[in-house]
Amino acid sequence: MKNALFNTGNIWLGLLSTFILLVPIILMLIKRSSWNTWFIPLVVCFLLLFCTGLINNGFIDFGEKTNAALVTCSIVFQAPLIIIFLNYFGLNPEMKKAIQVSLISYLIGGAVFLAINGINGQTIGLILGTGISLVLIYGIIIFIRQIKESIHSRKQTGKAFMISAVVFAYACYFFIYLMNFVFDSSEKTEIILLFQLTTIVSTLLASIGIVINVKHQDENPPVVKTSKIPMLTDWEEYTSGRN
């Protein structure tokens, strides 16, 4: 009975956790005032997750081998894309350099490891675990700093929500990774359920962050440059003053 209930719930959660990924993409396209070039890897990441959701929930089917290849690519490239996106949070030079070195090392090390051992569960598990760990470590560091900044400036609240989405998602992904790859848990249904709930909550947090960020940017009135030349209505006072 428990599994039947969970499986029924997963149908609707699968739909929601898949199509909710389009919400932040739509918000970023509509609210152009919030657009930033560092959003591009975030959009690509959401699209990869969306395609993975379509495949895993059976909405599209390209064949077993093609499906497996697409899901594998999505899993491997999500972490590097999020690492690149972390530059959006105005990092100091030391943090930027550390992230760049980590990203390059991750990509080169992963490529070498795949070339030597081939594509299998062990190599994908190692690459996935390394990527999740890197995102979680840097995400927590940025999260702590961003929370402090949001206390002093409301304009930083949107960014605080967005980094919260990253930290929450990858903390849950790390737990799922441990259960699935390290402890080889037999509770596959519960793991899928947790992944779906994680996707929904983190996507909502990111969407709220985008909306709040846009709101504060729009609230800033444009700076109007005033001319130092007297207006026509001021000429009488201006000339009389000189006389």
Secondary structure, 3 states (H helix, E strand, C coil): CHHHHHHHHHHHHHHHHHHCCHHHHHHHHHCHHHCCCCHHHHHHHHHHHHHHHHHHCCCCCCCHHHHHHHHHHHHHHHHHHHHHHHHHHCCCHHHHHHHHHHHHHHHHHHHHHHHHHCCCHHHHHHHHHHHHHHHHHHHHHHHHHHHHHHHHCHHHHHHHHHHHHHHHHHHHHHHHHHHHHHCCCCCHHHHHHHHHHHHHHHHHHHHHHHHHHHHHHHHCCCCCCCCCCCCHHHHHHHHHHHC
